Amino acid sequence: MNDAQKLNGVEKNEDLGNSASHDLSNESNESNNSNASYEPLTAVYEHLRHSSDSKELHEFAIKELPDRSDQAGFSRATALLEAVAGNSNTPEEDRIHLATVMPFPNILVKLSQDESSNVRLAVAKNENAKNWLVGRLTKDSCAEVRDAALCNPRTSWKMRLEGAQTNGVSTKTLDYLASLGASEESDDSPVLSAMVRRAVALNPGVSQPTLIALSKDKDSDVSLAASKVLNKS
């Protein structure tokens, strides 16, 4: 082997060594990046829960969730959104957005306790919310939130009945409650919906047109109650 061939062999070996070193370096960097992306969940959760960086919180709030097929990534992302939702430093418009579109109870529970009535209102209107959570909002300190919760299709009949019996419920909400089960095509429970309509008829806040309509209700208990109220007025 001449000197030129020896030199070529040395250069090739150096190139292979440099290439291997470069690959190992890349693998190390990728590993570090992966570890950075997957810090312990509790550490990231606590960081976001106490963060005062509104920009960072905004980015988490609007970030697209992983596909549900990625179970670990999806669970992690929704858990971190709970921390973002419960942080008052998250911009209000982002909290309202989450309250409007999220179906996850852990996130909606946080938002249902938000200091902003606008955020709680968005939860009360969310038809993906669990009925027990919507029911809790029928007792909210804000009248608009209470009314929205009573008009949410997810609200239980128990809470609807209590709402129909409560003074201060808006006329619009009483009109909605009076419509439940009123039509022949309705799939609502005949017994439970009639109890709600009767309570509306006896509510001092019911409008005159609704009271007149209830006096002609298909259920005799409802029509009788409404007629008695009309005769007293």
C-alpha positions in Angstrom: 0.0 0.0 0.0 1.5 3.4 -1.0 1.4 6.6 1.0 -1.6 7.9 -0.9 -3.7 4.8 -0.1 -2.7 4.9 3.5 -3.7 8.6 3.7 -7.1 7.9 2.1 -7.6 5.1 4.6 -6.8 7.4 7.5 -9.1 10.1 6.2 -12.0 7.6 5.7 -11.6 6.4 9.3 -11.6 10.0 10.6 -14.7 10.7 8.6 -16.4 7.7 10.0 -15.3 8.7 13.5 -16.6 12.3 13.0 -19.9 11.0 11.6 -20.4 8.7 14.5 -19.6 11.4 17.0 -22.0 13.8 15.2 -24.8 11.1 15.3 -24.2 10.5 19.0 -24.4 14.3 19.6 -27.6 14.6 17.7 -29.1 11.6 19.6 -28.1 13.3 22.9 -29.7 16.6 21.8 -32.8 14.8 20.8 -32.9 12.9 24.1 -32.5 16.2 26.0 -35.2 17.9 24.0 -37.5 14.9 24.6 -36.8 15.1 28.3 -37.5 18.8 28.3 -40.8 18.2 26.6 -41.7 15.6 29.1 -40.8 17.0 32.5 -42.6 15.4 35.4 -46.3 16.2 35.0 -46.6 17.5 38.6 -43.7 19.9 38.1 -45.2 21.4 34.9 -48.7 21.4 36.4 -47.5 23.4 39.5 -45.5 25.7 37.3 -48.6 26.6 35.2 -50.9 26.8 38.2 -48.7 29.5 39.7 -47.4 31.1 36.6 -47.9 34.9 36.1 -46.8 34.8 32.5 -50.0 35.5 30.6 -48.4 34.9 27.3 -47.2 31.4 28.3 -50.6 30.6 29.7 -52.3 31.9 26.5 -50.2 29.6 24.4 -51.1 26.6 26.5 -54.8 27.5 26.4 -55.0 27.7 22.6 -52.6 24.8 21.8 -54.3 22.0 19.9 -54.7 18.8 21.9 -52.9 15.7 20.8 -54.9 13.1 19.0 -56.9 10.8 21.3 -55.0 7.8 19.9 -51.9 9.2 21.8 -53.4 8.4 25.2 -50.5 9.5 27.3 -50.0 12.8 25.4 -53.7 13.5 25.4 -54.1 12.8 29.2 -51.1 15.0 29.9 -52.4 17.9 27.8 -55.8 17.9 29.4 -54.3 17.7 32.9 -52.1 20.7 32.2 -55.1 22.6 30.8 -56.7 22.2 34.2 -53.9 24.1 35.7 -54.2 26.8 33.0 -57.9 27.0 33.5 -57.5 27.5 37.2 -54.9 30.2 37.0 -56.5 33.8 37.1 -53.4 35.1 35.2 -54.7 33.2 32.1 -56.3 35.9 29.9 -60.1 36.0 30.6 -60.9 35.5 26.9 -58.9 32.3 27.0 -60.7 31.1 30.1 -64.0 31.9 28.4 -62.9 30.0 25.3 -62.0 26.9 27.4 -65.3 27.2 29.3 -67.1 27.2 25.9 -65.5 24.4 24.1 -64.1 22.0 26.6 -66.0 18.8 27.5 -63.7 17.7 30.3 -65.1 17.8 33.9 -61.7 18.5 35.5 -61.3 21.7 33.4 -64.9 22.8 33.6 -65.0 22.4 37.4 -62.0 24.8 37.7 -63.7 27.3 35.4 -67.1 27.0 37.2 -65.4 28.5 40.2 -63.8 31.3 38.3 -64.0 34.8 39.8 -65.3 36.2 36.5 -69.1 35.7 36.0 -68.4 35.7 32.2 -66.3 32.6 32.6 -68.9 30.9 34.8 -71.6 31.9 32.3 -69.7 30.2 29.5 -69.6 27.0 31.6 -73.3 27.3 32.4 -74.1 27.4 28.6 -71.8 24.5 27.8 -73.9 21.6 26.8 -71.0 19.2 27.3 -70.9 20.0 31.0 -72.1 17.3 33.4 -75.6 17.8 34.8 -74.3 18.0 38.4 -71.9 20.8 37.4 -74.6 22.7 35.6 -76.9 22.1 38.6 -74.3 23.7 40.9 -74.4 26.8 38.6 -78.2 27.1 39.0 -77.3 28.3 42.5 -74.6 30.8 41.3 -74.4 34.3 42.9 -74.9 35.8 39.4 -78.5 35.8 38.1 -77.4 35.6 34.5 -75.3 32.5 35.3 -78.2 30.9 37.2 -80.6 31.5 34.3 -78.2 30.1 31.7 -77.7 27.0 33.8 -81.5 26.4 34.1 -81.8 26.7 30.3 -79.0 24.2 29.7 -80.5 20.9 28.3 -78.1 19.0 30.6 -79.8 20.4 33.8 -81.6 17.8 35.9 -85.3 17.9 36.4 -84.7 18.5 40.2 -82.8 21.7 39.5 -85.4 22.8 36.9 -88.2 22.3 39.4 -86.3 24.2 42.1 -85.6 27.0 39.6 -89.2 27.2 38.6 -90.1 27.6 42.3 -87.5 30.4 42.9 -88.3 34.1 43.0 -86.1 36.3 40.8 -85.7 33.9 37.9 -86.0 35.8 34.7 -89.2 35.9 32.7 -87.3 34.5 29.7 -86.1 31.5 31.8 -89.6 30.9 33.1 -90.9 30.9 29.6 -88.3 28.2 28.7 -89.2 26.1 31.7 -92.9 26.4 30.8 -92.2 25.0 27.3 -90.7 21.8 28.6 -92.9 18.9 27.7 -95.7 21.2 26.5 -95.9 20.0 22.9 -97.3 16.6 21.9 -94.1 15.8 20.1 -91.9 16.4 23.1 -89.7 13.6 24.4 -89.6 15.1 27.9 -90.9 13.1 30.9 -94.7 13.9 31.0 -94.8 13.7 34.8 -91.6 15.7 35.6 -92.2 18.4 32.9 -95.7 18.9 34.2 -94.4 19.4 37.7 -92.0 22.1 36.3 -94.8 23.8 34.3 -97.1 23.9 37.3 -94.3 25.5 39.4 -93.9 28.1 36.7 -97.6 28.9 36.8 -97.3 29.5 40.6 -94.2 31.7 40.3 -94.9 35.4 40.8 -92.5 36.3 38.0 -94.3 34.4 35.3 -95.5 36.6 32.4 -99.2 37.0 31.6 -99.0 35.4 28.1 -97.2 32.3 29.6 -99.7 32.1 32.4 -102.6 32.2 29.9 -100.9 29.4 27.8 -100.4 27.3 30.9 -104.1 27.7 31.8 -104.8 25.7 28.6 -102.1 23.1 29.3 -102.8 19.5 28.4 -102.0 18.5 32.0 -105.0 19.2 34.3 -102.9 20.0 37.4 -101.0 22.6 35.4 -104.0 24.2 33.8 -105.9 24.3 37.1 -103.0 26.0 38.9 -102.6 28.6 36.1 -106.3 29.3 36.0 -106.5 29.9 39.8 -103.7 32.4 39.5 -105.4 34.2 36.6 -108.7 34.3 38.5 -106.9 36.0 41.5 -105.3 38.7 39.3 
